[in-house]
């Protein structure tokens, strides 16, 4: 008790010396429990005051819809009859496996992702390596490679639809100049998805190139100098200095491209409406069509749940791989 | 040896120029074609003139006739305005709400702080595409369909922005806040009068990231702003592609109009933009 009050006196003295009216919060020694408690309470109130708006908004507009999607997926919720919801168990989920359109959309999405992810990663890395040198017009080249990123996916999709036009499109005209016969592109079930893939890589690679460039600049120069002293060739330097230095960034980009690729929607929606013959239908597009055009929210939600689980699985597997690599 | 180096150099530059062509030709074609009339577009496509602007005086109706026609055909001005209201709303409210949350998580000790941080980071994994249906039902029940509220409010809180702010505030020196506290400034006062003015870079970065994401947004405006008067520019563009008569010159003009704001941001705010990019890359 005695010690307590004396330290309190010391404290007030000190505080008065610094700031006469209001004592500093941080300067309170831990011995004074009562005051500390009320201060902790005050800090908690302030903390929650700052955090609450974001928490409430995330709860209402993200977590609640997440839960609602899960709930709807076990019902026959139909948008035009919102009051007539009944619980139908796993019927929606068992229907997914009989739905040929879902299967096609699933494999289309897998095909798109499996090609886009490595190609885009390689193109982005290649571009970054090419211009990470002392070059004339370096900024010009960098800007050129990055410029498609500045256009939105909608703009790019519309632009390329006209470029891919089989009769009058720019690409067939250019191919004609170098003697290649006109291609059907988006109008052929065999070429439509590949055409979308080419466009997607073209649009996205510049973005990852910038991230790779930042990564390349973070590799310390003395590592290259040391390699030079050891007489390493350019290829050896790339293999043993550059690549390990970029590993974390490459893995990060790998994850983000994979997830983005699995969300494929805008390109088929604008360019092909999923056709021809469903060859460019994607998972998210199929969910959209089911929910908004056929108004079958229950079934669309079941597919959305499956879609979320797939994305989660991809994320978790890739995170685990990274951890293994690091450990 | 010297000769070998020179050949390498030539190969490098030739491939760089070729790549530049591959990455630029759609953009150049779009810009150039937006100035031509239909006859010129199709005639020029047969040669490399496709990438050259029309000669002065060649276009009878004037250089910008496609732009004028595009604005006359649909209410593009309204679409642009809607896009601006949508993005500005999300940026203004988003900066306030997310910076406050990031600050709380960086500075205050309170029960469950760690838990909430975990929840916020976990929400990053939820693909927005998987919740847009129930979100639409919710917004519908709230009576927000075809309103700016319905467009903006669901996307104010942003886990990624909260995370960026938190990282920034963690590195922010504490001494200033302590001095302000001694001077009797309230927590809210400290935040808005001291922290915010000194944190311009992170605010600029988050604002730009939000602008780019939402200016380019497609799915949410498509479903919530179904009414013609509420359309954003990205949705409005489809009109030129789908409604006959389809005029290629007008399409290219409309696409250019939708790209200009992004282009301006990129040209003038490149520093913050690239900062945002590298943040995304290194901090995760």
Interface residues (C-beta under 8 A of the other chain):
Chain A: X18 X19 X21 X22 X24 X25 X26 X40 X43 X44 X46 X47 X48 X49 X50 X51 X53 X54 X55 X57 X58 X60 X61 X62 X63 X64 X65 X66 X68 X69 X72 X79 X82 X127 X130 X131 X135 X140 X141 X144 X145 X147 X148 X150 X151 X152 X153 X154 X155 X156 X158 X159 X160 X161 X162 X163 X168 X170 X173 X176 X177 X202 X206 X207 X210 X211 X214 X215 X218 X249 X252 X253 X259 X263 X265 X266 X270 X284 X287 X288 X291 X292 X297 X300 X301 X304 X305 X307 X308 X311 X312 X315
Chain B: X12 X15 X16 X19 X20 X22 X23 X24 X25 X26 X27 X29 X30 X42 X45 X46 X47 X50 X96 X97 X98 X100 X101 X103 X104 X105 X108 X109 X110 X111 X113 X116 X119 X120 X123 X125 X126 X127 X129 X130 X131 X132 X133 X134 X135 X136 X137 X138 X153 X154 X155 X156 X157 X159 X162 X178 X181 X182 X183 X184 X187 X188 X191 X215 X216 X218 X219 X223 X234 X237 X238 X240 X241 X248 X251 X252 X255 X258 X259 X262 X263 X266 X274 X277 X278 X280 X281 X282 X284
